Protein backbone atom coordinates (compact mmCIF):
# COMPACT_ATOMS: atom_id res chain seq x y z
CA UNK A 1 0.00 0.00 0.00
CA UNK A 2 2.87 2.38 0.78
CA UNK A 3 4.40 1.76 -2.67
CA UNK A 4 1.03 2.43 -4.30
CA UNK A 5 0.61 5.75 -2.50
CA UNK A 6 4.17 6.78 -3.37
CA UNK A 7 3.59 5.93 -7.03
CA UNK A 8 0.37 7.93 -7.07
CA UNK A 9 1.95 10.96 -5.38
CA UNK A 10 5.04 10.94 -7.59
CA UNK A 11 2.94 10.47 -10.72
CA UNK A 12 0.75 13.44 -9.84
CA UNK A 13 3.80 15.72 -9.49
CA UNK A 14 5.30 14.50 -12.78
CA UNK A 15 2.02 15.06 -14.62
CA UNK A 16 1.56 18.49 -13.06
CA UNK A 17 4.89 19.64 -14.44
CA UNK A 18 4.37 18.13 -17.89
CA UNK A 19 0.91 19.60 -18.26
CA UNK A 20 1.77 23.02 -16.86
CA UNK A 21 5.30 23.56 -18.12
CA UNK A 22 5.69 21.20 -21.08
CA UNK A 23 8.63 19.57 -19.29
CA UNK A 24 10.45 19.20 -16.01
CA UNK A 25 8.25 16.52 -14.51
CA UNK A 26 10.04 13.71 -16.31
CA UNK A 27 13.27 14.72 -14.59
CA UNK A 28 11.53 13.98 -11.30
CA UNK A 29 10.22 10.60 -12.44
CA UNK A 30 13.57 8.76 -12.45
CA UNK A 31 14.64 9.88 -8.93
CA UNK A 32 11.17 9.03 -7.60
CA UNK A 33 11.35 5.56 -9.15
CA UNK A 34 14.83 4.99 -7.71
CA UNK A 35 14.58 6.43 -4.20
CA UNK A 36 10.87 6.13 -3.42
CA UNK A 37 10.03 2.90 -5.23
CA UNK A 38 13.36 1.07 -5.13
CA UNK A 39 14.08 0.55 -8.84
CA UNK A 40 17.61 0.35 -10.21
CA UNK A 41 18.74 3.34 -12.35
CA UNK A 42 18.49 1.28 -15.55
CA UNK A 43 15.00 -0.01 -14.75
CA UNK A 44 13.91 3.46 -13.59
CA UNK A 45 14.99 5.04 -16.89
CA UNK A 46 13.03 2.54 -18.98
CA UNK A 47 9.99 2.80 -16.71
CA UNK A 48 10.19 6.58 -16.85
CA UNK A 49 10.13 6.50 -20.65
CA UNK A 50 6.89 4.50 -20.61
CA UNK A 51 5.28 6.88 -18.12
CA UNK A 52 6.49 10.02 -19.89
CA UNK A 53 5.39 8.77 -23.33
CA UNK A 54 1.82 8.00 -22.25
CA UNK A 55 1.46 11.14 -20.13
CA UNK A 56 2.92 13.47 -22.77
CA UNK A 57 0.67 12.03 -25.46
CA UNK A 58 -2.37 12.63 -23.27
CA UNK A 59 -1.33 16.18 -22.43
CA UNK A 60 -0.50 16.83 -26.10
CA UNK A 61 -4.10 16.08 -27.09
CA UNK A 62 -5.38 18.81 -24.79
CA UNK A 63 -2.91 21.43 -26.03
CA UNK A 64 -3.63 20.46 -29.65
CA UNK A 65 -7.36 21.07 -29.13
CA UNK A 66 -6.51 24.57 -27.92
CA UNK A 67 -4.36 25.21 -31.02
CA UNK A 68 -1.15 25.43 -29.00
CA UNK A 69 0.97 22.98 -31.01
CA UNK A 70 3.24 24.12 -33.86
CA UNK A 71 3.16 20.82 -35.72
CA UNK A 72 5.69 21.59 -38.46
CA UNK A 73 8.24 23.02 -36.06
CA UNK A 74 7.72 20.25 -33.54
CA UNK A 75 7.98 17.42 -36.07
CA UNK A 76 11.12 18.91 -37.61
CA UNK A 77 12.64 19.34 -34.16
CA UNK A 78 11.64 15.82 -33.10
CA UNK A 79 12.72 14.11 -36.33
CA UNK A 80 16.30 15.26 -35.78
CA UNK A 81 16.32 13.58 -32.37
CA UNK A 82 14.99 10.13 -33.33
CA UNK A 83 18.30 8.52 -34.33
CA UNK A 84 20.31 10.08 -31.44
CA UNK A 85 17.60 8.94 -29.01
CA UNK A 86 17.78 5.36 -30.28
CA UNK A 87 21.58 5.26 -30.27
CA UNK A 88 21.85 6.78 -26.79
CA UNK A 89 19.16 4.41 -25.51
CA UNK A 90 21.12 1.41 -26.77
CA UNK A 91 24.36 2.68 -25.17
CA UNK A 92 22.82 3.55 -21.80
CA UNK A 93 22.27 -0.10 -20.89
CA UNK A 94 26.03 -0.67 -20.94
CA UNK A 95 26.94 2.31 -18.76
CA UNK A 96 27.76 1.80 -15.04
CA UNK A 97 24.94 2.74 -12.65
CA UNK A 98 27.07 5.34 -10.88
CA UNK A 99 27.80 7.14 -14.14
CA UNK A 100 24.10 7.19 -15.02
CA UNK A 101 23.24 8.59 -11.59
CA UNK A 102 25.86 11.35 -11.82
CA UNK A 103 24.82 12.22 -15.37
CA UNK A 104 21.21 12.44 -14.30
CA UNK A 105 22.13 14.69 -11.36
CA UNK A 106 23.91 17.02 -13.78
CA UNK A 107 20.93 17.17 -16.11
CA UNK A 108 18.55 17.82 -13.20
CA UNK A 109 20.75 20.71 -12.04
CA UNK A 110 20.85 22.11 -15.58
CA UNK A 111 17.08 21.88 -15.78
CA UNK A 112 16.74 23.83 -12.52
CA UNK A 113 19.11 26.56 -13.69
CA UNK A 114 17.22 26.91 -16.98
CA UNK A 115 13.94 27.23 -15.10
CA UNK A 116 15.30 29.90 -12.77
CA UNK A 117 16.56 32.09 -15.60
CA UNK A 118 14.35 35.03 -16.62
CA UNK A 119 11.77 33.98 -19.17
CA UNK A 120 12.44 34.93 -22.76
CA UNK A 121 9.73 36.13 -25.06
CA UNK A 122 9.65 35.21 -28.69
CA UNK A 123 7.73 36.41 -31.70
CA UNK A 124 6.57 33.90 -34.32
CA UNK A 125 8.98 33.66 -37.21
CA UNK A 126 10.46 31.28 -39.78
CA UNK A 127 12.04 28.12 -38.41
CA UNK A 128 15.69 27.69 -39.34
CA UNK A 129 16.13 23.99 -40.23
CA UNK A 130 19.76 23.98 -39.06
CA UNK A 131 18.92 25.32 -35.61
CA UNK A 132 16.01 22.92 -35.23
CA UNK A 133 18.18 20.01 -36.33
CA UNK A 134 21.06 20.68 -33.94
CA UNK A 135 18.78 21.35 -30.98
CA UNK A 136 16.61 18.33 -31.77
CA UNK A 137 19.60 15.99 -32.06
CA UNK A 138 20.98 17.00 -28.68
CA UNK A 139 17.60 16.67 -27.03
CA UNK A 140 17.08 13.24 -28.54
CA UNK A 141 20.41 12.01 -27.18
CA UNK A 142 19.54 13.22 -23.67
CA UNK A 143 16.15 11.53 -23.86
CA UNK A 144 17.58 8.20 -24.94
CA UNK A 145 20.45 8.15 -22.47
CA UNK A 146 18.70 9.33 -19.32
CA UNK A 147 15.03 8.55 -19.92
CA UNK A 148 13.85 12.15 -19.61
CA UNK A 149 11.53 13.77 -22.11
CA UNK A 150 13.72 16.86 -22.31
CA UNK A 151 10.95 19.42 -22.19
CA UNK A 152 12.99 21.55 -19.77
CA UNK A 153 15.50 21.96 -22.60
CA UNK A 154 13.01 21.98 -25.47
CA UNK A 155 10.83 24.83 -24.18
CA UNK A 156 13.68 27.40 -23.83
CA UNK A 157 14.99 26.43 -27.29
CA UNK A 158 11.55 26.63 -28.90
CA UNK A 159 11.04 30.09 -27.36
CA UNK A 160 14.51 31.63 -27.54
CA UNK A 161 15.95 30.01 -30.67
CA UNK A 162 12.93 29.06 -32.78
CA UNK A 163 10.82 32.09 -31.75
CA UNK A 164 7.65 30.36 -30.56
CA UNK A 165 5.38 32.10 -28.01
CA UNK A 166 5.56 30.45 -24.59
CA UNK A 167 2.13 28.79 -24.68
CA UNK A 168 2.79 27.23 -28.10
CA UNK A 169 6.26 26.19 -26.98
CA UNK A 170 4.77 24.21 -24.10
CA UNK A 171 2.35 22.36 -26.39
CA UNK A 172 4.99 21.76 -29.06
CA UNK A 173 7.43 20.49 -26.44
CA UNK A 174 4.99 17.71 -25.60
CA UNK A 175 5.03 16.60 -29.25
CA UNK A 176 8.84 16.48 -29.20
CA UNK A 177 8.88 14.59 -25.89
CA UNK A 178 6.43 11.98 -27.19
CA UNK A 179 8.41 11.27 -30.37
CA UNK A 180 11.79 11.15 -28.61
CA UNK A 181 10.49 8.92 -25.82
CA UNK A 182 8.99 6.47 -28.31
CA UNK A 183 12.31 6.31 -30.18
CA UNK A 184 14.24 5.69 -26.96
CA UNK A 185 11.79 2.99 -25.92
CA UNK A 186 12.24 1.30 -29.29
CA UNK A 187 15.98 1.14 -28.70
CA UNK A 188 15.45 -0.47 -25.29
CA UNK A 189 12.82 -2.97 -26.44
CA UNK A 190 15.24 -5.89 -26.48
CA UNK A 191 17.21 -4.96 -23.38
CA UNK A 192 15.30 -7.41 -21.17
CA UNK A 193 14.42 -4.76 -18.58
CA UNK A 194 11.44 -5.86 -16.51
CA UNK A 195 8.59 -3.38 -16.10
CA UNK A 196 6.69 -3.64 -12.83
CA UNK A 197 3.06 -2.98 -13.75
CA UNK A 198 2.23 -2.47 -10.08
CA UNK A 199 4.41 0.66 -10.30
CA UNK A 200 3.84 1.72 -13.92
CA UNK A 201 0.02 1.61 -13.87
CA UNK A 202 -0.72 3.82 -10.82
CA UNK A 203 2.22 6.15 -11.58
CA UNK A 204 1.00 6.70 -15.16
CA UNK A 205 -2.65 7.09 -14.16
CA UNK A 206 -1.77 9.75 -11.58
CA UNK A 207 0.54 11.49 -14.05
CA UNK A 208 -2.22 11.71 -16.66
CA UNK A 209 -4.61 13.26 -14.15
CA UNK A 210 -1.84 15.57 -12.94
CA UNK A 211 -1.16 16.70 -16.51
CA UNK A 212 -4.74 17.88 -16.90
CA UNK A 213 -4.51 19.71 -13.57
CA UNK A 214 -1.22 21.25 -14.65
CA UNK A 215 -2.78 22.52 -17.85
CA UNK A 216 -5.60 24.17 -15.88
CA UNK A 217 -3.18 25.51 -13.27
CA UNK A 218 -1.03 27.13 -15.96
CA UNK A 219 -4.00 29.34 -16.80
CA UNK A 220 -4.31 30.58 -13.22
CA UNK A 221 -0.68 30.94 -12.13
CA UNK A 222 2.15 32.58 -14.02
CA UNK A 223 4.61 30.29 -15.72
CA UNK A 224 7.39 31.84 -13.64
CA UNK A 225 5.75 30.78 -10.37
CA UNK A 226 5.41 27.17 -11.51
CA UNK A 227 8.93 27.14 -12.91
CA UNK A 228 10.48 28.37 -9.67
CA UNK A 229 8.72 25.75 -7.55
CA UNK A 230 9.89 22.90 -9.77
CA UNK A 231 13.36 24.39 -10.15
CA UNK A 232 14.02 24.31 -6.40
CA UNK A 233 12.71 20.75 -6.19
CA UNK A 234 15.05 19.76 -9.02
CA UNK A 235 18.05 21.35 -7.31
CA UNK A 236 17.34 19.28 -4.20
CA UNK A 237 16.99 16.13 -6.33
CA UNK A 238 20.27 16.84 -8.12
CA UNK A 239 22.13 17.29 -4.84
CA UNK A 240 20.65 14.09 -3.41
CA UNK A 241 21.57 12.00 -6.46
CA UNK A 242 25.10 13.40 -6.71
CA UNK A 243 25.73 12.72 -3.02
CA UNK A 244 24.33 9.20 -3.36
CA UNK A 245 26.59 8.41 -6.31
CA UNK A 246 29.77 9.80 -4.74
CA UNK A 247 29.39 8.71 -1.10
Helices and strands as residue ranges (DSSP letters): H 2-21, H 25-31, I 32-36, H 41-65, H 71-92, H 97-116, H 129-146, H 151-160, H 166-188, H 197-220, H 223-246
